[in-house]
Amino acid sequence: MNYVEEHNIKAFCLDVDGTLYSLPQMYVRLARTAFPSLSIGLRYNGVRKKYRLTQESNPPREDSRRGLLEKQASLFLKAESNKSSIERMIDKIDKQFYKVWARSFLRIKAFPNMVEALTLAKQQGIKIAVLSDFPLERKLETLGISHLVDFALSSEDTGYLKPSNKAFDILCKGVGEKPENCLYFGDSYEKDIIGGSGFNMNTLLIKKTKHKEKYPKASIICESWKDVIDLVLR
């Protein structure tokens, strides 16, 4: 009996960046967002981290991408801000990040065996869903898996970022399965594994490590997509 059968897994739910393709490919593309404002570029990761830390105690105005964009802009502005300054910052972030990303991820290469693993999962009747913290744009098409995916979501569209339960809740409802019947794949222990396990999902950490005891919330750890085929599907 394989992992899928043993744990009654009905859906594979997938992170994208660092999970379906390598992080170095993402970092090269993120470097392009350092300009035109170096200050905004350097502060982006810090703002996103603060967003995650405050999203429950200080939620966005509405549970939507618009709510996320407004709160994200206000965090960049720091001081008390008005509607016009928030709109200007949203526009700056859109031009420096989102518009650049829409053009930058058209040549990414999938991890070896990833498409094979998801194809095998579909053949076994497993649904495929995606949850990414970044807009998906055409990443699924570029990676060659759009035809395999039943439901895809950017957590930004919910107004919340991983590891918020709200993003995982919408994911499970979208794919039509209970959390305990889903296996969430990710490369980030803090965002993907803690987030998924906190919503009662099975979790699979993709990471090359000799210290598996450091990741107690992971249901299973695979070093590659070949491991996923051998340890999860066969």
N, C-alpha and C positions, 0 to 999 in steps of 0.2 A: 504493500500500500504506500503510495507516495504522499507528499505533504498535502497536496491539494485534496486528495481523498480523505486523508486522516483528519483534516481540520474543516472539511465541508466548505472549501473555498469556491465561491460562485463568481467572484470578480477580482481581477488584478487592477489595482489603482496605482497610477504611476506619477512620480515626480518626473520632471523633464531634464533640466540642466544639471549635468553631473551624474544623471541616472541613465538616460537614454543615449547620451553622447558625452564626451570627456570635458571636464572643467577647463583645461587649457584652451580649448576652442572658444569657450565662453569668455575667458579672461581677455583673450586677444580682442574680441569684439567689444567688451566693456571698456577697454582702453580708449576706444574711439569716442567715448562720451566724456572725456576729460575737458573738452572744449565745446563752445567758446568760453564758458565761464569755468575757470579752474576751481574757483571756490565752491561752486555747486557740485562739480565733479568729485572733488575730494570729500565733500560732506555727505554724499549720497548714502553710503553704507551705514554711516552713523545715524542718519535720519531714519532709515528703514529699521535699524535695530531699536531705536527709541519708539518707533511706531508699534513694533511687536510688544514691547514692554508696557505700553500704555493703552493698547487698543481695548482692553476689557474695562479698565478703570475710567478711561476717557475715550469712549467709543466715537466713531465718526458720526456726523450729523444724520446720515442715512446709511443703511446697509446696502451699498451699491458702489460701483467704481467711482461715481461722482463723489460720494462721501469720502472714499479713500483719497482721491486726488485733492480734495479740499483740505483734509487733515494733513496729508503729506506736505502740501504747500505751506500750511501754517507752521509746521515743524521746521521747515527750511527758514521761514521768516523769523522764528524765535519770539520776537517781541509781539505785543498786541497788534493784530493786523486787521485791516478792513477788507470789505468785499473786493474792491478794485485791486488792492495789492495781492490778494490771494489769486485772483484771476490772472494777473500778470505773471505770478510765479508758476501757476499751472501751465501757462503757455510756454514759459522758459523751459520747464522740465519736459514738456511734450517735445519741443524742438531738439533739446540736447540729448534726451534719452529715447523716448518712445519712437520718434520718427527715424532715428538712427538705427534702432534695433529692428525695425520693420524691414530695413534694407540689408542688415548685417548677417542675418542667420539663414541665408539662402544656400550656403555651401557647407553646412556642418555635416560631419560624417558620423553615422551611428556606431555605437560600440559593436564589436564583433559578436555574432550570435544573438543580438537583441531581436532583430526581425524574426529570426528562426524561432526563438523562444515564444514570442507573442503569437506567431502563426500556429505553433503547436498548441498553445493555450486555447486559441479560438477553435481549433479542431476538436478539443476536448469539451467544448461548450462553455468555456469561461468567458465572461464579459470583460471588456477592456475599457478602463476609464483613465482620465488624466487630470491631475491637479498641479498646476504650476503657480509659483508666486509671481511670475512675470507673464505679460501678454504672450499668447501662443503664436500669434501671427501665422506664418506658414511653416513652422518647425515640424509639425507632424507630417506634412506633405514632403518636406525636404528629407526627413528621416525615413520615408517610405512606409509609414504605418497608419496613415489617415484612414485607409480603408478597413483597418482592423479595430479602430476606436469607436466605441458605442456612445461615449459621453466625454466631453472635454471642457475644462473649466480653468480659468485663471482666478486664483483666490482674490485678486484685485477686484473682480466683478462682484464679490460678496461684501466688499468693504473691509475685509479682515485678511490678515496674512497668516500663514502657518507659523506657529502651531495652534492657532485658535480653533476651538471645537466647531465654531460656526461654519468655517470653510469646509471641514470634513463632513459636517452634517449635510450640507448642500451637495457635496460630492456623492455621498451614499444614496441620498434621495434621487439624484440625477441618474445614477446607474441602476437604481431600483433594487438594492440589496441591503440587508441588515449589516451593520458594522462588523459583527462577528463572523460574517461570511465573506468579508473582503480582506485581501492581502495588499497592504500598502508598501510600495517599493520606494526607497529613497537613499540618497547618499549623505544626507545631513542627519546626524543623530538628534540634534536639538529641535530642528524644525519638522522633519519627516517622521522619525521614529517615536519621539516623545509625543508629537502631535497625534499621530495615528493611534498609538497605544492608549493615549489619554481618551480617545473616543471609542475604545473597545475594539479596535481593528487589530487583526494580525499584522505584523510588520516585518519587512525584509530589508535589511541594511546591505547595500552594495558597497563593500569596502575591503581593501586588502589590509588585513591586520592579523597579528599574532596574539593580540590581547583582547579576545572576545569578551572577557569579563568586564571590560570597560563599558560595554553596551548592554546592560541587563534588560532594557526594555525591548530590545530587538527579539522578535520571535525566532528569526533565523538570520544568519549572516552568510552572504555569498560574495566571493571575491570577483566574480565575473558572471556574465550572462550564460556562459557554458555551465557554470555551477547551478544556475537557475534551472536549466534544462535537466541536469543530472540529479539535483537534490530536491527539486520541487515538482517537476512535471513527470519524471520517469520512476 
